């Protein structure tokens, strides 16, 4: 009993001696916990810091660093810095880097179904794509498509409806596309091939030189904001619209699944939330930046803006349906994704006919 009383007295003395010095009492808020930052590498298919698509991964890395208070830092490398533009998929799959930023249709040679997750000719627009991916089952299908490669995909931006391309001659009929060498990736390139043209896949950084030297006869990229930056107006005169081949192009973040699994749950959530923020921000930016860029191209650079003839659009649409149906029959996963895509497209177009489309037609 004497020992117990002595201990109680000693404890009381310690507590009293601390009165007025609460700042010395350690708490969860005041104890410094040293956590070594996790460092990732992210490679892209775009020139470093290129407007729009090139800045999306930079903005993503900045958001992740801020939201994680520096616990996860991501260093971004542009195309050619660590590897060529079209090696992003394999690098992430093999774990050479933890992340990539690119476009899914670049991988059609190894993953045919991936093309639906960028854009297909005469397909979904940006708003419709976001709805399908995030609330219509599209993202689950995308994850299934990439699962054999150890990659987790996330939507990483959308450019909206693209332009139809740069040409040095007018397109008055489908015959004008025959023999034409045009930079046109994905299923759009397959449609051009079926129409008698020659599709070529090139990274953005090579387009101007290829067009200027005659290595290609025509090219598409994104739209006025980026096309002006690349100087494509200096190599071609006619600027066609609309971008039938890419009506709502989604970009992608590719994440190595093993690397993602090692992250704490809160950092995994931060990565997903940051990608969603960047996905919407890119579309918003392009919506605004295209306006002044198009005006500059026309009023200051003398670019001739042309609309594809309706007859050409009708013929390309018919070819597109044939090409997509034929290719889907050759790959079970592509067939599965195509069916889900079409099921959603029928419903969303029906609704938009009396909402978005109706408003656009009737707006004074």
TIVEX-398732 format. One record per residue (C-alpha): x, y, z; residue in three letters. Coordinates in nm, 3 decimals. Layout:
<site xx="X" yy="Y" zz="Z" r="Ala"/>
...
//
This chain:
<site xx="0.000" yy="0.000" zz="0.000" r="Unk"/>
<site xx="0.287" yy="0.238" zz="0.082" r="Unk"/>
<site xx="0.443" yy="0.171" zz="-0.258" r="Unk"/>
<site xx="0.111" yy="0.239" zz="-0.435" r="Unk"/>
<site xx="0.069" yy="0.569" zz="-0.252" r="Unk"/>
<site xx="0.424" yy="0.669" zz="-0.341" r="Unk"/>
<site xx="0.362" yy="0.597" zz="-0.710" r="Unk"/>
<site xx="0.040" yy="0.801" zz="-0.708" r="Unk"/>
<site xx="0.219" yy="1.097" zz="-0.549" r="Unk"/>
<site xx="0.498" yy="1.078" zz="-0.805" r="Unk"/>
<site xx="0.247" yy="1.067" zz="-1.096" r="Unk"/>
<site xx="0.060" yy="1.366" zz="-0.954" r="Unk"/>
<site xx="0.384" yy="1.559" zz="-0.933" r="Unk"/>
<site xx="0.460" yy="1.489" zz="-1.298" r="Unk"/>
<site xx="0.114" yy="1.598" zz="-1.410" r="Unk"/>
<site xx="0.129" yy="1.917" zz="-1.204" r="Unk"/>
<site xx="0.474" yy="2.002" zz="-1.332" r="Unk"/>
<site xx="0.331" yy="1.991" zz="-1.686" r="Unk"/>
<site xx="0.055" yy="2.242" zz="-1.617" r="Unk"/>
<site xx="0.093" yy="2.544" zz="-1.842" r="Unk"/>
<site xx="0.318" yy="2.351" zz="-2.077" r="Unk"/>
<site xx="0.060" yy="2.161" zz="-2.281" r="Unk"/>
<site xx="0.262" yy="2.216" zz="-2.592" r="Unk"/>
<site xx="0.519" yy="1.968" zz="-2.465" r="Unk"/>
<site xx="0.266" yy="1.685" zz="-2.439" r="Unk"/>
<site xx="0.307" yy="1.464" zz="-2.746" r="Unk"/>
<site xx="-0.004" yy="1.406" zz="-2.959" r="Unk"/>
<site xx="-0.074" yy="1.251" zz="-3.300" r="Unk"/>
<site xx="-0.069" yy="1.602" zz="-3.446" r="Unk"/>
<site xx="0.263" yy="1.705" zz="-3.300" r="Unk"/>
<site xx="0.465" yy="1.385" zz="-3.326" r="Unk"/>
<site xx="0.670" yy="1.393" zz="-3.648" r="Unk"/>
<site xx="0.638" yy="1.069" zz="-3.838" r="Unk"/>
<site xx="0.895" yy="1.026" zz="-4.108" r="Unk"/>
<site xx="0.753" yy="0.848" zz="-4.410" r="Unk"/>
<site xx="0.974" yy="0.789" zz="-4.709" r="Unk"/>
<site xx="0.799" yy="0.924" zz="-5.023" r="Unk"/>
<site xx="0.698" yy="0.674" zz="-5.290" r="Unk"/>
<site xx="0.846" yy="0.774" zz="-5.624" r="Unk"/>
<site xx="0.693" yy="0.669" zz="-5.955" r="Unk"/>
<site xx="0.779" yy="0.724" zz="-6.319" r="Unk"/>
<site xx="0.518" yy="0.809" zz="-6.582" r="Unk"/>
<site xx="0.596" yy="0.794" zz="-6.955" r="Unk"/>
<site xx="0.377" yy="0.950" zz="-7.224" r="Unk"/>
<site xx="0.320" yy="0.932" zz="-7.598" r="Unk"/>
<site xx="0.328" yy="1.313" zz="-7.627" r="Unk"/>
<site xx="0.599" yy="1.576" zz="-7.648" r="Unk"/>
<site xx="0.701" yy="1.702" zz="-7.304" r="Unk"/>
<site xx="0.463" yy="1.974" zz="-7.175" r="Unk"/>
<site xx="0.271" yy="1.983" zz="-7.504" r="Unk"/>
<site xx="-0.050" yy="2.191" zz="-7.463" r="Unk"/>
<site xx="-0.355" yy="1.991" zz="-7.360" r="Unk"/>
<site xx="-0.270" yy="1.623" zz="-7.381" r="Unk"/>
<site xx="0.092" yy="1.677" zz="-7.284" r="Unk"/>
<site xx="0.003" yy="1.880" zz="-6.976" r="Unk"/>
<site xx="-0.258" yy="1.632" zz="-6.849" r="Unk"/>
<site xx="-0.002" yy="1.395" zz="-6.693" r="Unk"/>
<site xx="0.186" yy="1.693" zz="-6.547" r="Unk"/>
<site xx="-0.134" yy="1.822" zz="-6.387" r="Unk"/>
<site xx="-0.212" yy="1.473" zz="-6.262" r="Unk"/>
<site xx="0.129" yy="1.438" zz="-6.098" r="Unk"/>
<site xx="0.090" yy="1.779" zz="-5.935" r="Unk"/>
<site xx="-0.253" yy="1.690" zz="-5.794" r="Unk"/>
<site xx="-0.130" yy="1.357" zz="-5.655" r="Unk"/>
<site xx="0.168" yy="1.522" zz="-5.487" r="Unk"/>
<site xx="-0.050" yy="1.788" zz="-5.323" r="Unk"/>
<site xx="-0.332" yy="1.557" zz="-5.215" r="Unk"/>
<site xx="-0.088" yy="1.303" zz="-5.072" r="Unk"/>
<site xx="0.119" yy="1.575" zz="-4.901" r="Unk"/>
<site xx="0.424" yy="1.452" zz="-5.091" r="Unk"/>
<site xx="0.386" yy="1.086" zz="-4.997" r="Unk"/>
<site xx="0.351" yy="0.989" zz="-5.364" r="Unk"/>
<site xx="0.553" yy="1.177" zz="-5.624" r="Unk"/>
<site xx="0.535" yy="1.106" zz="-5.996" r="Unk"/>
<site xx="0.800" yy="1.219" zz="-6.245" r="Unk"/>
<site xx="0.667" yy="1.263" zz="-6.597" r="Unk"/>
<site xx="0.872" yy="1.184" zz="-6.908" r="Unk"/>
<site xx="0.765" yy="1.295" zz="-7.255" r="Unk"/>
<site xx="0.786" yy="1.082" zz="-7.567" r="Unk"/>
<site xx="1.146" yy="0.999" zz="-7.651" r="Unk"/>
<site xx="1.291" yy="1.089" zz="-7.312" r="Unk"/>
<site xx="1.293" yy="0.737" zz="-7.170" r="Unk"/>
<site xx="1.143" yy="0.548" zz="-7.463" r="Unk"/>
<site xx="0.962" yy="0.600" zz="-7.796" r="Unk"/>
<site xx="0.600" yy="0.715" zz="-7.794" r="Unk"/>
<site xx="0.451" yy="0.380" zz="-7.885" r="Unk"/>
<site xx="0.637" yy="0.172" zz="-7.623" r="Unk"/>
<site xx="0.436" yy="0.308" zz="-7.332" r="Unk"/>
<site xx="0.201" yy="0.009" zz="-7.305" r="Unk"/>
<site xx="0.478" yy="-0.251" zz="-7.291" r="Unk"/>
<site xx="0.682" yy="-0.047" zz="-7.043" r="Unk"/>
<site xx="0.392" yy="-0.030" zz="-6.797" r="Unk"/>
<site xx="0.296" yy="-0.393" zz="-6.854" r="Unk"/>
<site xx="0.650" yy="-0.512" zz="-6.783" r="Unk"/>
<site xx="0.691" yy="-0.288" zz="-6.478" r="Unk"/>
<site xx="0.974" yy="-0.086" zz="-6.631" r="Unk"/>
<site xx="0.774" yy="0.219" zz="-6.519" r="Unk"/>
<site xx="0.472" yy="0.242" zz="-6.292" r="Unk"/>
<site xx="0.250" yy="0.458" zz="-6.517" r="Unk"/>
<site xx="0.187" yy="0.579" zz="-6.869" r="Unk"/>
<site xx="-0.036" yy="0.830" zz="-7.047" r="Unk"/>
<site xx="-0.142" yy="0.755" zz="-7.402" r="Unk"/>
<site xx="-0.435" yy="0.652" zz="-7.624" r="Unk"/>
<site xx="-0.573" yy="0.299" zz="-7.622" r="Unk"/>
<site xx="-0.616" yy="0.267" zz="-7.999" r="Unk"/>
<site xx="-0.238" yy="0.269" zz="-8.041" r="Unk"/>
<site xx="-0.235" yy="-0.089" zz="-7.908" r="Unk"/>
<site xx="-0.477" yy="-0.235" zz="-8.164" r="Unk"/>
<site xx="-0.209" yy="-0.475" zz="-8.288" r="Unk"/>
<site xx="-0.193" yy="-0.659" zz="-7.955" r="Unk"/>
<site xx="-0.529" yy="-0.560" zz="-7.802" r="Unk"/>
<site xx="-0.793" yy="-0.505" zz="-8.076" r="Unk"/>
<site xx="-1.070" yy="-0.433" zz="-7.824" r="Unk"/>
<site xx="-0.872" yy="-0.142" zz="-7.678" r="Unk"/>
<site xx="-0.974" yy="0.079" zz="-7.971" r="Unk"/>
<site xx="-1.325" yy="0.126" zz="-7.828" r="Unk"/>
<site xx="-1.179" yy="0.301" zz="-7.524" r="Unk"/>
<site xx="-1.032" yy="0.587" zz="-7.725" r="Unk"/>
<site xx="-1.285" yy="0.652" zz="-8.000" r="Unk"/>
<site xx="-1.439" yy="0.477" zz="-8.298" r="Unk"/>
<site xx="-1.566" yy="0.628" zz="-8.625" r="Unk"/>
<site xx="-1.913" yy="0.782" zz="-8.590" r="Unk"/>
<site xx="-1.924" yy="0.662" zz="-8.228" r="Unk"/>
<site xx="-1.980" yy="0.824" zz="-7.888" r="Unk"/>
<site xx="-1.895" yy="1.186" zz="-7.817" r="Unk"/>
<site xx="-1.704" yy="1.297" zz="-7.506" r="Unk"/>
<site xx="-2.003" yy="1.327" zz="-7.277" r="Unk"/>
<site xx="-2.139" yy="0.993" zz="-7.390" r="Unk"/>
<site xx="-1.799" yy="0.826" zz="-7.346" r="Unk"/>
<site xx="-1.763" yy="0.954" zz="-6.989" r="Unk"/>
<site xx="-2.110" yy="0.825" zz="-6.908" r="Unk"/>
<site xx="-2.039" yy="0.481" zz="-7.052" r="Unk"/>
<site xx="-1.702" yy="0.446" zz="-6.883" r="Unk"/>
<site xx="-1.793" yy="0.565" zz="-6.535" r="Unk"/>
<site xx="-2.157" yy="0.463" zz="-6.499" r="Unk"/>
<site xx="-2.240" yy="0.236" zz="-6.792" r="Unk"/>
<site xx="-2.005" yy="-0.058" zz="-6.741" r="Unk"/>
<site xx="-1.737" yy="0.057" zz="-6.983" r="Unk"/>
<site xx="-1.462" yy="0.086" zz="-6.724" r="Unk"/>
<site xx="-1.517" yy="-0.270" zz="-6.602" r="Unk"/>
<site xx="-1.480" yy="-0.394" zz="-6.959" r="Unk"/>
<site xx="-1.166" yy="-0.185" zz="-7.007" r="Unk"/>
<site xx="-1.015" yy="-0.339" zz="-6.694" r="Unk"/>
<site xx="-1.102" yy="-0.685" zz="-6.825" r="Unk"/>
<site xx="-0.935" yy="-0.611" zz="-7.160" r="Unk"/>
<site xx="-0.610" yy="-0.499" zz="-6.993" r="Unk"/>
<site xx="-0.610" yy="-0.762" zz="-6.715" r="Unk"/>
<site xx="-0.390" yy="-1.015" zz="-6.903" r="Unk"/>
<site xx="-0.123" yy="-0.746" zz="-6.938" r="Unk"/>
<site xx="-0.110" yy="-0.652" zz="-6.570" r="Unk"/>
<site xx="-0.238" yy="-0.300" zz="-6.642" r="Unk"/>
<site xx="-0.514" yy="-0.101" zz="-6.474" r="Unk"/>
<site xx="-0.662" yy="0.171" zz="-6.700" r="Unk"/>
<site xx="-0.813" yy="0.503" zz="-6.597" r="Unk"/>
<site xx="-0.970" yy="0.769" zz="-6.819" r="Unk"/>
<site xx="-0.709" yy="1.043" zz="-6.854" r="Unk"/>
<site xx="-0.872" yy="1.321" zz="-7.055" r="Unk"/>
<site xx="-1.091" yy="1.380" zz="-7.358" r="Unk"/>
<site xx="-1.029" yy="1.609" zz="-7.654" r="Unk"/>
<site xx="-1.392" yy="1.622" zz="-7.764" r="Unk"/>
<site xx="-1.489" yy="1.597" zz="-8.131" r="Unk"/>
<site xx="-1.173" yy="1.629" zz="-8.336" r="Unk"/>
<site xx="-1.121" yy="1.799" zz="-8.670" r="Unk"/>
<site xx="-1.134" yy="1.603" zz="-8.995" r="Unk"/>
<site xx="-0.775" yy="1.665" zz="-9.100" r="Unk"/>
<site xx="-0.530" yy="1.868" zz="-9.308" r="Unk"/>
<site xx="-0.517" yy="1.822" zz="-9.686" r="Unk"/>
<site xx="-0.344" yy="1.987" zz="-9.980" r="Unk"/>
<site xx="-0.635" yy="1.911" zz="-10.209" r="Unk"/>
<site xx="-1.011" yy="1.931" zz="-10.177" r="Unk"/>
<site xx="-1.214" yy="1.622" zz="-10.089" r="Unk"/>
<site xx="-1.521" yy="1.624" zz="-10.311" r="Unk"/>
<site xx="-1.590" yy="1.252" zz="-10.331" r="Unk"/>
<site xx="-1.468" yy="0.922" zz="-10.192" r="Unk"/>
<site xx="-1.245" yy="0.886" zz="-10.498" r="Unk"/>
<site xx="-1.031" yy="1.171" zz="-10.365" r="Unk"/>
<site xx="-0.928" yy="0.946" zz="-10.075" r="Unk"/>
<site xx="-0.799" yy="0.667" zz="-10.297" r="Unk"/>
<site xx="-0.422" yy="0.629" zz="-10.277" r="Unk"/>
<site xx="-0.404" yy="0.909" zz="-10.020" r="Unk"/>
<site xx="-0.138" yy="0.851" zz="-9.751" r="Unk"/>
<site xx="-0.287" yy="0.991" zz="-9.432" r="Unk"/>
<site xx="-0.187" yy="0.976" zz="-9.070" r="Unk"/>
<site xx="-0.498" yy="0.817" zz="-8.921" r="Unk"/>
<site xx="-0.471" yy="0.566" zz="-8.632" r="Unk"/>
<site xx="-0.718" yy="0.316" zz="-8.491" r="Unk"/>
<site xx="-1.034" yy="0.201" zz="-8.663" r="Unk"/>
<site xx="-1.047" yy="0.529" zz="-8.855" r="Unk"/>
<site xx="-0.735" yy="0.416" zz="-9.036" r="Unk"/>
<site xx="-0.898" yy="0.084" zz="-9.121" r="Unk"/>
<site xx="-1.196" yy="0.270" zz="-9.269" r="Unk"/>
<site xx="-0.962" yy="0.484" zz="-9.479" r="Unk"/>
<site xx="-0.790" yy="0.168" zz="-9.601" r="Unk"/>
<site xx="-1.124" yy="0.013" zz="-9.699" r="Unk"/>
<site xx="-1.203" yy="0.335" zz="-9.889" r="Unk"/>
<site xx="-0.881" yy="0.299" zz="-10.089" r="Unk"/>
<site xx="-0.652" yy="0.521" zz="-9.885" r="Unk"/>
<site xx="-0.325" yy="0.436" zz="-9.709" r="Unk"/>
<site xx="-0.338" yy="0.483" zz="-9.329" r="Unk"/>
<site xx="-0.014" yy="0.572" zz="-9.152" r="Unk"/>
<site xx="0.046" yy="0.575" zz="-8.775" r="Unk"/>
<site xx="0.289" yy="0.842" zz="-8.654" r="Unk"/>
<site xx="0.346" yy="1.011" zz="-8.316" r="Unk"/>
<site xx="0.243" yy="1.376" zz="-8.296" r="Unk"/>
<site xx="0.598" yy="1.508" zz="-8.292" r="Unk"/>
<site xx="0.664" yy="1.372" zz="-8.643" r="Unk"/>
<site xx="0.354" yy="1.501" zz="-8.819" r="Unk"/>
<site xx="0.472" yy="1.840" zz="-8.944" r="Unk"/>
<site xx="0.790" yy="1.706" zz="-9.103" r="Unk"/>
<site xx="0.611" yy="1.410" zz="-9.259" r="Unk"/>
<site xx="0.345" yy="1.636" zz="-9.411" r="Unk"/>
<site xx="0.592" yy="1.900" zz="-9.526" r="Unk"/>
<site xx="0.825" yy="1.651" zz="-9.695" r="Unk"/>
<site xx="0.547" yy="1.457" zz="-9.863" r="Unk"/>
<site xx="0.600" yy="1.140" zz="-9.662" r="Unk"/>
<site xx="0.226" yy="1.166" zz="-9.604" r="Unk"/>
<site xx="-0.037" yy="1.349" zz="-9.810" r="Unk"/>
<site xx="-0.268" yy="1.440" zz="-9.524" r="Unk"/>
<site xx="-0.293" yy="1.418" zz="-9.148" r="Unk"/>
<site xx="-0.528" yy="1.462" zz="-8.859" r="Unk"/>
<site xx="-0.420" yy="1.537" zz="-8.506" r="Unk"/>
<site xx="-0.669" yy="1.682" zz="-8.260" r="Unk"/>
<site xx="-0.802" yy="2.027" zz="-8.335" r="Unk"/>
<site xx="-0.712" yy="2.398" zz="-8.366" r="Unk"/>
<site xx="-0.544" yy="2.433" zz="-8.024" r="Unk"/>
<site xx="-0.284" yy="2.163" zz="-8.090" r="Unk"/>
<site xx="-0.275" yy="2.189" zz="-8.469" r="Unk"/>
<site xx="-0.172" yy="2.553" zz="-8.444" r="Unk"/>
<site xx="0.102" yy="2.466" zz="-8.196" r="Unk"/>
<site xx="0.240" yy="2.202" zz="-8.435" r="Unk"/>
<site xx="0.229" yy="2.445" zz="-8.726" r="Unk"/>
<site xx="0.035" yy="2.207" zz="-8.948" r="Unk"/>
<site xx="-0.117" yy="2.505" zz="-9.131" r="Unk"/>
<site xx="0.227" yy="2.571" zz="-9.277" r="Unk"/>
<site xx="0.230" yy="2.235" zz="-9.450" r="Unk"/>
<site xx="-0.131" yy="2.204" zz="-9.570" r="Unk"/>
<site xx="-0.400" yy="2.447" zz="-9.682" r="Unk"/>
<site xx="-0.740" yy="2.280" zz="-9.643" r="Unk"/>
<site xx="-0.874" yy="2.210" zz="-9.292" r="Unk"/>
<site xx="-1.168" yy="1.969" zz="-9.292" r="Unk"/>
<site xx="-1.438" yy="1.904" zz="-9.036" r="Unk"/>
<site xx="-1.592" yy="1.718" zz="-8.857" r="Unk"/>
<site xx="-1.367" yy="1.446" zz="-8.717" r="Unk"/>
<site xx="-1.585" yy="1.149" zz="-8.814" r="Unk"/>
<site xx="-1.303" yy="0.916" zz="-8.714" r="Unk"/>
<site xx="-1.277" yy="1.045" zz="-8.353" r="Unk"/>
<site xx="-1.596" yy="1.203" zz="-8.220" r="Unk"/>
<site xx="-1.492" yy="1.188" zz="-7.855" r="Unk"/>
<site xx="-1.134" yy="1.077" zz="-7.799" r="Unk"/>
<site xx="-1.058" yy="0.950" zz="-7.450" r="Unk"/>
<site xx="-0.696" yy="0.945" zz="-7.336" r="Unk"/>
<site xx="-0.577" yy="0.692" zz="-7.081" r="Unk"/>
<site xx="-0.365" yy="0.652" zz="-6.772" r="Unk"/>
<site xx="-0.206" yy="0.309" zz="-6.764" r="Unk"/>
<site xx="-0.100" yy="0.182" zz="-6.420" r="Unk"/>
<site xx="0.104" yy="-0.128" zz="-6.345" r="Unk"/>
<site xx="-0.130" yy="-0.337" zz="-6.129" r="Unk"/>
<site xx="0.144" yy="-0.473" zz="-5.902" r="Unk"/>
<site xx="0.271" yy="-0.120" zz="-5.833" r="Unk"/>
<site xx="-0.081" yy="0.003" zz="-5.763" r="Unk"/>
<site xx="-0.145" yy="-0.285" zz="-5.522" r="Unk"/>
<site xx="0.148" yy="-0.177" zz="-5.306" r="Unk"/>
<site xx="-0.004" yy="0.166" zz="-5.242" r="Unk"/>
<site xx="-0.198" yy="0.228" zz="-4.919" r="Unk"/>
<site xx="-0.574" yy="0.255" zz="-4.969" r="Unk"/>
<site xx="-0.577" yy="0.635" zz="-4.934" r="Unk"/>
<site xx="-0.311" yy="0.679" zz="-5.203" r="Unk"/>
<site xx="-0.501" yy="0.446" zz="-5.436" r="Unk"/>
<site xx="-0.806" yy="0.667" zz="-5.391" r="Unk"/>
<site xx="-0.601" yy="0.981" zz="-5.453" r="Unk"/>
<site xx="-0.471" yy="0.839" zz="-5.783" r="Unk"/>
<site xx="-0.826" yy="0.758" zz="-5.899" r="Unk"/>
<site xx="-0.970" yy="1.094" zz="-5.795" r="Unk"/>
<site xx="-0.683" yy="1.287" zz="-5.956" r="Unk"/>
<site xx="-0.736" yy="1.101" zz="-6.285" r="Unk"/>
<site xx="-1.107" yy="1.191" zz="-6.285" r="Unk"/>
<site xx="-1.025" yy="1.554" zz="-6.223" r="Unk"/>
<site xx="-0.775" yy="1.561" zz="-6.510" r="Unk"/>
<site xx="-1.018" yy="1.375" zz="-6.736" r="Unk"/>
<site xx="-1.278" yy="1.651" zz="-6.704" r="Unk"/>
<site xx="-1.027" yy="1.935" zz="-6.697" r="Unk"/>
<site xx="-0.881" yy="1.842" zz="-7.035" r="Unk"/>
<site xx="-1.220" yy="1.851" zz="-7.204" r="Unk"/>
<site xx="-1.294" yy="2.189" zz="-7.046" r="Unk"/>
<site xx="-0.960" yy="2.328" zz="-7.159" r="Unk"/>
<site xx="-0.999" yy="2.215" zz="-7.520" r="Unk"/>
<site xx="-1.351" yy="2.356" zz="-7.535" r="Unk"/>
<site xx="-1.212" yy="2.702" zz="-7.457" r="Unk"/>
<site xx="-0.872" yy="2.694" zz="-7.627" r="Unk"/>
<site xx="-1.002" yy="2.573" zz="-7.965" r="Unk"/>
<site xx="-1.203" yy="2.895" zz="-8.007" r="Unk"/>
<site xx="-0.920" yy="3.147" zz="-8.038" r="Unk"/>
<site xx="-0.690" yy="2.898" zz="-8.211" r="Unk"/>
<site xx="-0.942" yy="2.840" zz="-8.491" r="Unk"/>
<site xx="-0.989" yy="3.213" zz="-8.534" r="Unk"/>
<site xx="-0.613" yy="3.259" zz="-8.561" r="Unk"/>
<site xx="-0.581" yy="2.984" zz="-8.821" r="Unk"/>
<site xx="-0.851" yy="3.135" zz="-9.041" r="Unk"/>
<site xx="-0.807" yy="3.511" zz="-8.995" r="Unk"/>
<site xx="-0.429" yy="3.528" zz="-8.958" r="Unk"/>
<site xx="-0.292" yy="3.220" zz="-9.132" r="Unk"/>
<site xx="-0.531" yy="3.199" zz="-9.429" r="Unk"/>
<site xx="-0.643" yy="2.843" zz="-9.362" r="Unk"/>
<site xx="-0.941" yy="2.731" zz="-9.572" r="Unk"/>
<site xx="-1.203" yy="2.566" zz="-9.352" r="Unk"/>
<site xx="-1.401" yy="2.298" zz="-9.536" r="Unk"/>
<site xx="-1.683" yy="2.064" zz="-9.442" r="Unk"/>
<site xx="-1.677" yy="1.706" zz="-9.567" r="Unk"/>
<site xx="-1.946" yy="1.664" zz="-9.834" r="Unk"/>
<site xx="-2.253" yy="1.491" zz="-9.697" r="Unk"/>
<site xx="-2.222" yy="1.213" zz="-9.957" r="Unk"/>
<site xx="-1.867" yy="1.139" zz="-9.841" r="Unk"/>
<site xx="-1.981" yy="1.123" zz="-9.477" r="Unk"/>
<site xx="-2.262" yy="0.883" zz="-9.564" r="Unk"/>
<site xx="-2.025" yy="0.651" zz="-9.751" r="Unk"/>
<site xx="-1.763" yy="0.661" zz="-9.472" r="Unk"/>
<site xx="-2.031" yy="0.581" zz="-9.214" r="Unk"/>
<site xx="-2.140" yy="0.276" zz="-9.412" r="Unk"/>
<site xx="-1.780" yy="0.156" zz="-9.447" r="Unk"/>
<site xx="-1.723" yy="0.213" zz="-9.076" r="Unk"/>
<site xx="-2.007" yy="-0.016" zz="-8.973" r="Unk"/>
<site xx="-1.877" yy="-0.286" zz="-9.205" r="Unk"/>
<site xx="-1.516" yy="-0.260" zz="-9.084" r="Unk"/>
<site xx="-1.603" yy="-0.261" zz="-8.714" r="Unk"/>
<site xx="-1.843" yy="-0.554" zz="-8.751" r="Unk"/>
<site xx="-1.589" yy="-0.758" zz="-8.950" r="Unk"/>
<site xx="-1.303" yy="-0.696" zz="-8.706" r="Unk"/>
<site xx="-1.523" yy="-0.770" zz="-8.405" r="Unk"/>
<site xx="-1.600" yy="-1.114" zz="-8.544" r="Unk"/>
<site xx="-1.229" yy="-1.197" zz="-8.548" r="Unk"/>
<site xx="-1.166" yy="-1.135" zz="-8.176" r="Unk"/>
<site xx="-1.397" yy="-1.261" zz="-7.895" r="Unk"/>
<site xx="-1.310" yy="-0.980" zz="-7.654" r="Unk"/>
<site xx="-1.355" yy="-0.715" zz="-7.921" r="Unk"/>
<site xx="-1.695" yy="-0.866" zz="-8.003" r="Unk"/>
<site xx="-1.794" yy="-0.851" zz="-7.636" r="Unk"/>
<site xx="-1.692" yy="-0.487" zz="-7.599" r="Unk"/>
<site xx="-1.853" yy="-0.393" zz="-7.932" r="Unk"/>
<site xx="-2.188" yy="-0.539" zz="-7.825" r="Unk"/>
<site xx="-2.181" yy="-0.355" zz="-7.493" r="Unk"/>
<site xx="-2.080" yy="-0.033" zz="-7.669" r="Unk"/>
<site xx="-2.363" yy="-0.061" zz="-7.922" r="Unk"/>
<site xx="-2.622" yy="-0.143" zz="-7.655" r="Unk"/>
<site xx="-2.530" yy="0.173" zz="-7.467" r="Unk"/>
<site xx="-2.502" yy="0.384" zz="-7.782" r="Unk"/>
<site xx="-2.858" yy="0.299" zz="-7.892" r="Unk"/>
<site xx="-2.998" yy="0.418" zz="-7.562" r="Unk"/>
<site xx="-2.792" yy="0.733" zz="-7.523" r="Unk"/>
<site xx="-2.853" yy="0.848" zz="-7.880" r="Unk"/>
<site xx="-3.225" yy="0.797" zz="-7.839" r="Unk"/>
<site xx="-3.224" yy="1.015" zz="-7.529" r="Unk"/>
<site xx="-2.995" yy="1.280" zz="-7.679" r="Unk"/>
<site xx="-3.222" yy="1.315" zz="-7.980" r="Unk"/>
<site xx="-3.480" yy="1.481" zz="-7.756" r="Unk"/>
<site xx="-3.229" yy="1.653" zz="-7.523" r="Unk"/>
<site xx="-2.878" yy="1.759" zz="-7.634" r="Unk"/>
<site xx="-2.935" yy="1.726" zz="-8.009" r="Unk"/>
<site xx="-3.279" yy="1.885" zz="-7.999" r="Unk"/>
<site xx="-3.147" yy="2.181" zz="-7.807" r="Unk"/>
<site xx="-2.859" yy="2.231" zz="-8.054" r="Unk"/>
<site xx="-3.099" yy="2.224" zz="-8.350" r="Unk"/>
<site xx="-3.347" yy="2.466" zz="-8.197" r="Unk"/>
<site xx="-3.111" yy="2.707" zz="-8.022" r="Unk"/>
<site xx="-3.156" yy="3.050" zz="-8.190" r="Unk"/>
//
